[in-house]
Amino acid sequence: MRGGSVTWLAVLRRSALLITALTVLACGERFEGPASSDAGSDASTCIPTSCAKLGAECGVAPNGCGETVQCGDCPTGETCGGGGQNKCGSGTCTPVTCQQLGASCGVASDGCGATLYCGDCALPETCGGAGKPNSCGCIPAECGQGMCGSIPDGCGGTLECGKCSSGQICGGGGENRCGDKPCTPKTCVDLDRECGPIGDGCNAVLTCGVCASPNTCGGGGTPGKCGCTPKTCAALGLDCGQIDDGCGKMIDCGTCTAPETCKGGGTPNVCGCTPRMCNPGECGIIADGCGGSIQCEECTGGYICDATTHQCAGCVANVCANSKKCLTSQPCDGTNYIQVYCPCSGNTTCQLTGECL
């Protein structure tokens, strides 16, 4: 505040601080910088949260500031999400969708170690702007004490802040302040604005134009200027394939290292691998196709698991004569199902390939 007056712009900026504070309640941490004599300055800075503070052991998680944080991998045999959200465990994990989370914007966790990008908001709304995480919203500004005329509310509307008493002029005592001095309305050019609404400094609101897509008003970070801030692979938690950056260009998020493939775990533009399951009748320990292994059924009734075919098999009376297939060189008793394949006849021996040589 300077000289006992507060401009409508300062009111809007203070409103933006309120929006930021509400959003942080469910998002990242905030550091409030030292107080400033400039009522319009925003000293609030978002500090990304950490995996430790999130209690995340694995995968990718939102960092509370619109980007993501990498929390590592799980030990062999465990999956991310198997022990809870971003926690390692032997249980199964079914990823959730933006719709199931009720999220309409921003970055959210799918509960299984990956992140979801749930879309953008149309300005002037922002993601979390009304205090609800992953929801578009905007909290309108209010008229400051003693203000007059019309001002933008910061959410696409207009505030009517009252009239001056007889003999006074709105803007005569400063921007949207009553006074006895004449007030000359400013233009969009005077205010260096090319888009959006802004007060003329007296008692009306100017409309300074619209932006051509994909640009939006303030989209490049400068209020009243057309621009576009491109998305990044890191901010979206993506690590493979190509994506639209939202500003008319395609960007490459990289490639995956085998056995992982792009979308291999089910999430677009994220490296992953979906382990195979045991087929009916398979036995023993088999490779899961993702660098690990899974245990299939155990053979019973005297059958053993063929390490080559992963099928249960046994020795039956009279079938061992002149056998060319084997699994061990132990003899078959000819009458019972026992836990050996047929022995090789003569002087031949059973090879690891299962052939008699």
Phi, psi and omega per residue, in radians:
M1 nan 2.267 3.117
R2 -2.174 2.315 3.043
G3 1.033 0.475 3.080
G4 1.327 0.165 3.140
S5 -2.157 2.595 3.091
V6 -2.188 2.171 -3.137
T7 -1.308 2.740 3.082
W8 -1.051 -0.506 3.122
L9 -1.149 -0.666 3.111
A10 -1.134 -0.645 3.106
V11 -1.073 -0.763 3.134
L12 -1.097 -0.715 -3.122
R13 -1.162 -0.678 3.104
R14 -1.145 -0.604 3.064
S15 -1.099 -0.691 3.111
A16 -1.081 -0.628 3.093
L17 -1.108 -0.670 3.111
L18 -1.118 -0.740 3.107
I19 -1.028 -0.794 -3.127
T20 -1.061 -0.762 -3.102
A21 -1.121 -0.720 3.137
L22 -1.135 -0.705 -3.137
T23 -1.088 -0.669 -3.067
V24 -1.158 -0.432 -3.133
L25 -0.938 -0.533 -3.127
A26 -2.027 0.151 -3.059
C27 -2.148 -2.174 -3.051
G28 -1.498 -2.908 3.084
E29 -1.595 2.815 3.092
R30 -2.238 2.418 3.025
F31 -1.939 2.091 3.104
E32 -1.587 2.020 -3.124
G33 -1.213 3.104 -3.137
P34 -1.102 2.593 -3.133
A35 -1.083 2.550 -3.138
S36 -2.135 2.614 3.099
S37 -1.316 -0.216 3.121
D38 -1.516 1.921 -3.070
A39 -1.127 -0.304 -3.106
G40 -1.648 -0.021 -3.075
S41 -1.427 2.535 3.118
D42 -1.990 1.828 -3.084
A43 -1.700 0.188 -3.082
S44 -1.462 2.269 -3.122
T45 -2.231 2.346 3.131
C46 -1.448 2.196 3.085
I47 -1.795 2.025 -3.120
P48 -1.013 2.448 3.090
T49 -1.365 2.984 -3.077
S50 -1.993 2.892 3.075
C51 -1.049 -0.703 -3.108
A52 -1.088 -0.759 -3.133
K53 -1.225 -0.484 3.091
L54 -1.401 -0.273 -3.037
G55 1.264 0.427 -3.092
A56 -1.623 2.249 -3.127
E57 -1.749 -0.294 -2.995
C58 -2.767 2.949 3.029
G59 1.295 -2.829 -3.130
V60 -1.997 2.383 -3.115
A61 -2.358 2.654 3.057
P62 -1.100 2.440 -3.107
N63 -1.658 0.105 3.106
G64 1.481 -0.083 -3.131
C65 -2.199 0.452 3.085
G66 1.540 0.018 3.105
E67 -2.162 -2.841 -3.061
T68 -2.261 2.857 3.091
V69 -2.289 2.377 -3.128
Q70 -1.550 2.187 -3.032
C71 -1.964 0.226 3.007
G72 1.661 -3.085 -3.098
D73 -1.960 2.898 3.118
C74 -1.657 2.736 3.048
P75 -1.097 2.764 3.109
T76 -0.993 2.325 3.139
G77 1.691 -0.212 3.110
E78 -2.008 2.707 3.121
T79 -2.106 2.640 3.102
C80 -1.302 2.200 -3.062
G81 1.735 -0.238 3.140
G82 -1.184 -0.360 3.119
G83 -1.970 0.270 -3.065
G84 2.109 3.058 -3.073
Q85 -1.009 2.085 -3.125
N86 0.985 0.566 3.080
K87 -2.178 2.487 -3.136
C88 -1.353 2.544 3.099
G89 -3.066 2.994 -3.114
S90 -1.583 -0.102 3.141
G91 -1.336 3.007 3.099
T92 -1.586 2.740 -3.130
C93 -2.362 2.227 3.099
T94 -1.846 1.984 -3.113
P95 -1.068 2.513 3.056
V96 -1.659 2.867 3.131
T97 -1.861 2.909 3.064
C98 -0.987 -0.728 -3.123
Q99 -1.088 -0.752 3.132
Q100 -1.150 -0.543 3.114
L101 -1.406 -0.223 -3.044
G102 1.256 0.431 -3.097
A103 -1.698 2.258 -3.124
S104 -1.974 -0.007 -3.132
C105 -2.832 2.884 3.017
G106 1.332 -2.917 -3.102
V107 -1.832 2.302 3.123
A108 -2.372 2.860 3.122
S109 -1.565 2.445 3.089
D110 -1.515 0.046 3.100
G111 1.458 -0.119 -3.073
C112 -2.223 0.449 3.051
G113 1.679 0.038 3.081
A114 -2.129 2.924 3.124
T115 -1.961 2.726 3.099
L116 -1.982 2.434 2.994
Y117 -1.805 1.990 -2.967
C118 -1.744 0.238 3.024
G119 1.877 3.110 -3.123
D120 -1.968 2.928 3.050
C121 -1.891 2.622 3.064
A122 -1.491 2.125 3.110
L123 -0.998 2.543 0.203
P124 -1.470 0.021 3.097
E125 -1.254 2.614 3.093
T126 -2.287 2.832 -3.129
C127 -1.275 2.084 -3.067
G128 1.423 0.097 -3.034
G129 -1.130 -0.333 3.098
A130 -1.837 0.207 3.079
G131 1.694 -0.071 3.137
K132 -1.866 2.021 -3.111
P133 -0.993 2.506 3.089
N134 1.030 0.455 3.050
S135 -2.320 2.407 3.128
C136 -1.283 2.472 3.109
G137 -3.045 3.033 -3.135
C138 -2.752 2.327 3.081
I139 -1.756 1.997 -3.094
P140 -1.182 2.613 3.075
A141 -1.247 2.960 3.083
E142 -2.164 2.747 3.097
C143 -1.196 2.321 3.057
G144 -1.311 2.810 -3.131
Q145 -1.054 2.255 3.092
G146 1.472 0.060 -3.126
M147 -1.442 2.754 -3.107
C148 -2.436 2.940 3.069
G149 1.325 -2.858 -3.102
S150 -1.858 2.413 3.070
I151 -2.423 2.673 3.038
P152 -1.149 2.527 3.132
D153 -1.604 0.034 3.121
G154 1.436 -0.061 -3.131
C155 -2.199 0.408 3.110
G156 1.614 -0.024 3.127
G157 -1.949 -3.025 -3.110
T158 -2.248 2.400 3.066
L159 -1.743 2.378 3.035
E160 -1.816 1.951 -2.983
C161 -1.745 0.292 3.045
G162 1.703 3.020 -3.113
K163 -1.943 2.812 3.102
C164 -1.523 2.742 3.093
S165 -1.203 2.862 -3.079
S166 -0.971 2.320 3.111
G167 1.612 -0.175 3.117
Q168 -1.884 2.758 -3.069
I169 -2.105 2.354 3.080
C170 -1.246 2.140 -3.043
G171 1.767 -0.213 -3.136
G172 -1.265 -0.290 3.122
G173 -1.976 0.324 -3.063
G174 2.095 3.080 -3.086
E175 -0.998 2.064 3.134
N176 0.949 0.645 3.071
R177 -2.187 2.469 -3.139
C178 -1.290 2.504 3.110
G179 -2.989 3.085 -3.081
D180 -1.760 0.073 3.116
K181 -1.547 2.627 3.068
P182 -1.118 2.639 3.118
C183 -2.144 2.175 3.109
T184 -1.749 1.989 -3.121
P185 -1.067 2.428 3.079
K186 -1.492 2.764 3.095
T187 -1.829 2.983 3.080
C188 -1.047 -0.646 3.113
V189 -1.143 -0.783 3.113
D190 -0.985 -0.664 -3.059
L191 -1.590 0.046 3.138
D192 0.978 0.799 3.112
R193 -1.999 2.455 3.092
E194 -2.093 -0.032 3.141
C195 -2.796 2.828 3.030
G196 1.342 3.022 3.125
P197 -1.529 2.635 3.060
I198 -2.770 2.568 3.115
G199 -1.233 2.538 -3.131
D200 -1.491 0.079 3.114
G201 1.535 -0.191 3.113
C202 -1.935 -1.595 -3.109
N203 -2.492 0.321 -3.105
A204 -2.320 2.913 3.112
V205 -1.937 2.274 3.083
L206 -1.610 2.545 2.988
T207 -1.942 1.965 -2.943
C208 -1.703 0.286 3.045
G209 1.911 3.078 -3.132
V210 -2.147 2.831 -3.103
C211 -1.805 2.637 3.080
A212 -1.463 2.301 3.120
S213 -1.047 2.475 0.205
P214 -1.544 0.076 3.117
N215 -1.218 2.602 3.038
T216 -2.312 2.852 -3.123
C217 -1.255 2.027 -3.086
G218 1.456 0.007 -3.070
G219 -1.137 -0.347 3.111
G220 -1.644 0.052 3.107
G221 1.796 -0.127 3.134
T222 -1.931 2.051 -3.138
P223 -1.009 2.406 3.081
G224 1.357 0.092 3.121
K225 -2.117 2.460 3.084
C226 -1.287 2.396 3.133
G227 -3.037 3.089 -3.130
C228 -2.593 2.282 3.089
T229 -1.771 1.943 -3.078
P230 -1.173 2.534 3.040
K231 -1.305 2.710 3.073
T232 -2.086 2.712 3.108
C233 -1.048 -0.745 -3.096
A234 -1.120 -0.733 -3.113
A235 -1.119 -0.539 -3.121
L236 -1.605 -0.054 -3.132
G237 1.246 0.528 -3.115
L238 -1.880 2.533 -3.075
D239 -2.390 0.242 3.093
C240 -2.781 2.799 3.092
G241 1.313 -3.080 -3.132
Q242 -1.907 2.524 3.110
I243 -2.380 2.790 3.034
D244 -1.420 2.229 -3.106
D245 -1.395 0.035 3.125
G246 1.461 -0.085 -3.126
C247 -2.146 0.398 3.057
G248 1.625 0.142 3.128
K249 -2.209 2.674 3.037
M250 -1.720 2.397 3.110
I251 -2.147 2.606 -3.103
D252 -1.712 2.142 -3.100
C253 -1.634 0.040 3.054
G254 1.914 -3.022 -3.136
T255 -2.175 2.907 -3.101
C256 -1.821 2.722 3.073
T257 -1.723 2.213 -3.135
A258 -0.976 2.485 0.215
P259 -1.505 0.064 3.126
E260 -1.306 2.606 3.066
T261 -2.315 2.861 3.129
C262 -1.221 2.132 -3.054
K263 1.262 0.239 -3.133
G264 -1.112 -0.428 3.101
G265 -1.680 0.053 3.095
G266 1.832 -0.229 -3.114
T267 -1.766 2.129 -3.129
P268 -0.985 2.423 3.077
N269 1.081 0.423 3.066
V270 -2.257 2.261 3.110
C271 -1.175 2.401 3.126
G272 -3.001 3.086 3.141
C273 -2.599 2.288 3.097
T274 -1.725 1.946 -3.104
P275 -1.054 2.486 3.086
R276 -1.298 2.757 3.097
M277 -1.855 2.872 3.096
C278 -1.191 2.364 3.019
N279 -1.402 2.740 3.105
P280 -0.972 2.283 3.098
G281 1.552 -0.167 3.130
E282 -1.302 2.565 -3.118
C283 -2.347 2.921 3.074
G284 1.337 -2.892 -3.127
I285 -1.710 2.185 -3.129
I286 -2.191 2.731 3.097
A287 -1.221 2.416 -3.109
D288 -1.568 0.027 3.129
G289 1.405 -0.027 -3.125
C290 -2.177 0.407 3.125
G291 1.582 -0.016 3.123
G292 -2.080 -2.840 3.138
S293 -2.517 2.783 3.103
I294 -2.309 2.629 3.136
Q295 -1.682 2.058 3.076
C296 -1.604 -2.960 -2.993
E297 -1.133 2.734 3.065
E298 -1.586 2.476 3.099
C299 -1.392 2.490 3.141
T300 -2.250 3.102 3.076
G301 1.162 0.508 3.132
G302 1.508 -0.033 3.102
Y303 -1.442 2.679 3.039
I304 -2.153 2.853 -3.103
C305 -1.569 2.120 3.071
D306 -1.249 2.038 -3.071
A307 -1.138 -0.305 -3.130
T308 -1.563 -0.832 -3.079
T309 -1.667 -0.233 -3.069
H310 0.969 0.665 3.052
Q311 -2.113 2.547 3.110
C312 -1.267 2.355 -3.122
A313 -2.567 2.797 -3.127
G314 -2.597 3.100 3.140
C315 -1.833 2.239 -3.105
V316 -2.032 2.620 -3.127
A317 -0.896 2.354 3.050
N318 1.240 0.034 -3.135
V319 -1.630 -0.074 -3.078
C320 -1.558 -0.157 -3.080
A321 -1.106 2.205 3.118
N322 0.958 0.590 -3.112
S323 -1.138 2.463 3.052
K324 -1.895 -0.059 3.105
K325 -2.002 2.533 -3.103
C326 -2.713 2.970 2.979
L327 -2.322 -0.621 3.047
T328 -2.366 2.993 3.093
S329 -1.769 0.233 3.105
Q330 -1.315 2.520 -3.085
P331 -1.257 2.662 3.060
C332 -1.696 2.336 -3.067
D333 -1.355 -0.109 3.024
G334 1.415 -0.067 -3.100
T335 -2.229 -0.508 -3.028
N336 -2.082 2.761 2.941
Y337 -1.289 2.034 3.090
I338 -2.240 2.878 -2.997
Q339 -1.427 0.967 3.013
V340 -2.539 2.720 2.927
Y341 -1.456 3.126 3.103
C342 -1.124 2.471 3.072
P343 -1.346 2.819 3.054
C344 -1.414 2.479 -3.100
S345 -1.501 2.806 3.085
G346 1.125 -2.418 -3.112
N347 -1.689 0.129 -3.130
T348 -1.298 2.784 3.135
T349 -2.175 2.725 -3.134
C350 -1.461 2.162 3.140
Q351 -1.612 2.885 3.120
L352 -1.100 -0.372 3.137
T353 -1.333 -0.155 -3.109
G354 1.540 0.148 3.132
E355 -1.829 2.571 3.054
C356 -1.483 2.163 3.118
L357 -2.241 nan nan
